[in-house]
């Protein structure tokens, strides 16, 4: 087994353990409001970080290419409350257009 798969497996086991022990430790009590507020913000923050890294990330450097206009187009479409399918198609078309124009 490669080191990557070992890390993925370990993270999976730890995640399952955390999800299993959480309810046991709380004993059916609700989370405190401060913790609930933090947990609520974790998913959007992680998603934003993932999008930023995949859009601008290169080999240990920032890369600005056709992906950036595509993500910006998706952001505008989301801001205009477009359906998800339209967001994805619009972002793909903008990215493809920029790549075609760049040659």
C-alpha positions, 0 to 999 in steps of 0.5 A, spaced: 500 500 500 502 506 498 503 512 503 497 516 500 492 510 501 495 509 508 494 516 509 487 516 506 485 510 510 487 513 516 483 519 515 477 515 514 478 511 520 479 517 524 473 520 521 468 514 523 471 514 530 470 522 531 463 521 528 461 515 532 464 518 539 461 524 538 454 522 540 456 518 545 460 523 549 455 528 548 449 523 551 444 526 547 445 533 549 445 538 544 452 542 542 453 549 545 451 555 541 458 557 540 460 550 537 454 550 533 456 556 529 463 554 528 461 547 525 456 551 521 461 555 517 466 549 516 463 546 510 463 553 506 470 555 508 473 548 506 469 548 500 472 555 498 479 553 500 478 547 495 476 551 489 481 557 491 487 551 491 484 548 485 483 554 481 490 558 482 494 552 484 500 550 480 506 546 482 508 550 488 506 557 485 500 561 483 497 559 476 492 564 473 490 561 467 483 559 463 480 556 470 480 563 473 475 566 468 471 560 469 470 560 476 468 567 476 463 566 471 460 560 476 460 565 481 456 570 478 451 565 475 451 563 483 450 570 485 444 571 480 441 565 483 442 560 476 440 553 477 446 548 478 446 545 471 447 552 468 452 554 473 456 548 471 455 549 463 456 556 463 463 555 467 465 550 462 463 554 456 467 560 459 473 556 460 473 553 454 472 559 450 478 562 454 482 556 452 480 557 445 482 564 444 489 563 448 490 558 442 
